[in-house]
Amino acid sequence: MKFLEYQESFGPICWQEGYEEELAGLSVEAQWRCYAVTEYKALTKVPYRELEQAIRESRVYTAGTQPLPERWYAVMKDGVMVGAGRDAYARDEWTGRWEVSGQKTLLPYEGYVYETTSDNNGAGYKEREWYRYLICLPADHTLW
């Protein structure tokens, strides 16, 4: 597992009430299991204790919610996982290869664009972006 130390420049940590206590004392692996990414912003508003039930009640939410990818980083602050990070890539203009150019971080309930499409239909561009959001699950969830 890769780690990244939290920095103030990442932004504020906006956990729901009681979530920091939920993670305290758990191993990093157990804390990692308490985070997920979802395609549904509505799930960022559900209290974390009710989140598993909300996901299970909807096939759409179930299909659009996954554990954190293994290649991501655990963003840590004082022994507690406060978010997730991943490598950012940039294309080298000389070689044409994609290379790691740094890390991107994602704190609880923030979103990121994971796919973009653009279509020039002659009348102008039609653009669309798809997002995923970092959500917090209770330590005793059974989603995976």
C-alpha positions as CSV (number, residue, x, y, z in Angstrom):
1,M,0.0,0.0,0.0
2,K,1.3,3.5,-0.9
3,F,1.0,6.4,1.5
4,L,0.9,10.2,1.1
5,E,1.1,12.5,4.1
6,Y,-1.8,15.0,4.4
7,Q,-0.9,18.6,3.7
8,E,-3.0,21.7,4.4
9,S,-2.8,22.5,0.7
10,F,-5.0,19.5,0.0
11,G,-8.0,21.4,1.6
12,P,-10.1,20.8,4.6
13,I,-11.1,17.3,5.8
14,C,-14.9,17.3,5.9
15,W,-16.0,14.1,7.6
16,Q,-19.5,13.6,8.9
17,E,-19.8,13.8,12.7
18,G,-18.3,10.7,14.4
19,Y,-16.4,9.4,11.4
20,E,-12.9,10.2,12.7
21,E,-13.7,8.2,15.8
22,E,-14.9,5.4,13.6
23,L,-11.5,5.1,12.0
24,A,-9.4,5.7,15.1
25,G,-7.6,2.6,16.3
26,L,-8.2,0.6,13.1
27,S,-5.4,-0.7,11.0
28,V,-4.6,1.2,7.8
29,E,-6.0,-1.7,5.8
30,A,-9.3,-1.6,7.7
31,Q,-9.5,2.2,7.3
32,W,-8.9,1.8,3.5
33,R,-11.9,-0.6,3.4
34,C,-14.0,2.2,4.8
35,Y,-13.7,4.4,1.7
36,A,-15.3,3.9,-1.7
37,V,-15.8,5.8,-4.9
38,T,-19.2,6.3,-6.4
39,E,-20.7,7.9,-9.5
40,Y,-23.6,9.3,-7.5
41,K,-23.2,12.7,-5.8
42,A,-26.5,12.0,-3.9
43,L,-24.6,9.3,-1.9
44,T,-22.3,12.1,-0.5
45,K,-25.3,13.4,1.4
46,V,-26.3,10.2,3.1
47,P,-25.2,9.7,6.7
48,Y,-22.3,7.2,6.7
49,R,-24.1,4.8,9.1
50,E,-27.0,4.6,6.5
51,L,-24.9,4.4,3.4
52,E,-24.6,0.7,3.1
53,Q,-28.4,0.3,3.2
54,A,-28.9,3.1,0.6
55,I,-26.4,1.4,-1.7
56,R,-27.9,-2.1,-1.3
57,E,-31.5,-0.8,-2.0
58,S,-30.5,0.5,-5.5
59,R,-29.0,-1.7,-8.2
60,V,-27.8,1.6,-9.8
61,Y,-26.0,2.6,-6.6
62,T,-24.6,-0.9,-6.2
63,A,-23.2,-1.0,-9.7
64,G,-21.8,2.6,-9.5
65,T,-20.0,2.2,-6.2
66,Q,-16.6,0.4,-5.9
67,P,-13.8,0.0,-3.4
68,L,-10.8,2.2,-3.8
69,P,-8.5,1.1,-6.6
70,E,-5.5,-0.8,-5.3
71,R,-3.1,1.5,-7.1
72,W,-4.2,4.6,-5.2
73,Y,-2.6,6.0,-2.1
74,A,-3.8,6.3,1.5
75,V,-3.7,10.0,2.5
76,M,-2.7,9.9,6.2
77,K,-2.8,12.4,9.0
78,D,-1.6,11.4,12.5
79,G,-2.2,7.7,11.8
80,V,-5.7,8.2,10.4
81,M,-6.6,7.9,6.7
82,V,-8.2,11.2,5.7
83,G,-8.6,10.6,2.0
84,A,-7.1,9.0,-1.1
85,G,-4.6,9.9,-3.7
86,R,-3.5,8.7,-7.1
87,D,-0.7,9.3,-9.6
88,A,-1.3,12.1,-12.1
89,Y,0.1,11.6,-15.6
90,A,1.3,14.0,-18.2
91,R,2.4,13.2,-21.8
92,D,6.0,13.9,-22.5
93,E,6.1,16.0,-25.6
94,W,9.5,14.6,-26.8
95,T,8.8,10.9,-26.3
96,G,5.0,10.8,-26.5
97,R,4.9,8.6,-23.4
98,W,2.7,9.1,-20.4
99,E,4.7,9.7,-17.3
100,V,3.9,10.3,-13.6
101,S,3.9,14.0,-13.0
102,G,2.8,14.1,-9.4
103,Q,-0.2,13.0,-7.2
104,K,-3.8,14.1,-7.1
105,T,-5.7,13.9,-3.8
106,L,-9.3,13.3,-3.0
107,L,-10.8,14.1,0.4
108,P,-14.1,12.8,1.7
109,Y,-17.1,13.8,-0.4
110,E,-15.0,15.5,-3.0
111,G,-15.4,14.5,-6.7
112,Y,-13.1,14.2,-9.7
113,V,-13.7,13.9,-13.4
114,Y,-12.9,10.4,-14.6
115,E,-14.2,10.7,-18.2
116,T,-14.7,13.5,-20.7
117,T,-16.3,13.4,-24.1
118,S,-16.5,16.1,-26.8
119,D,-18.3,16.2,-30.1
120,N,-18.0,18.9,-32.7
121,N,-21.3,18.6,-34.5
122,G,-20.7,21.6,-36.8
123,A,-22.8,23.9,-34.7
124,G,-20.4,24.0,-31.7
125,Y,-19.0,21.6,-29.2
126,K,-21.1,19.3,-27.0
127,E,-19.1,18.4,-24.0
128,R,-19.8,16.0,-21.1
129,E,-17.9,15.1,-18.0
130,W,-18.5,12.1,-15.7
131,Y,-17.6,12.3,-12.0
132,R,-16.8,10.0,-9.2
133,Y,-16.9,10.9,-5.5
134,L,-15.1,9.7,-2.4
135,I,-17.6,8.4,0.2
136,C,-17.1,7.1,3.7
137,L,-18.5,3.8,4.9
138,P,-18.8,2.5,8.5
139,A,-16.1,0.0,9.6
140,D,-18.6,-2.8,9.9
141,H,-20.1,-2.6,6.3
142,T,-20.3,-5.7,4.3
143,L,-20.3,-4.4,0.7
144,W,-17.0,-6.1,0.0
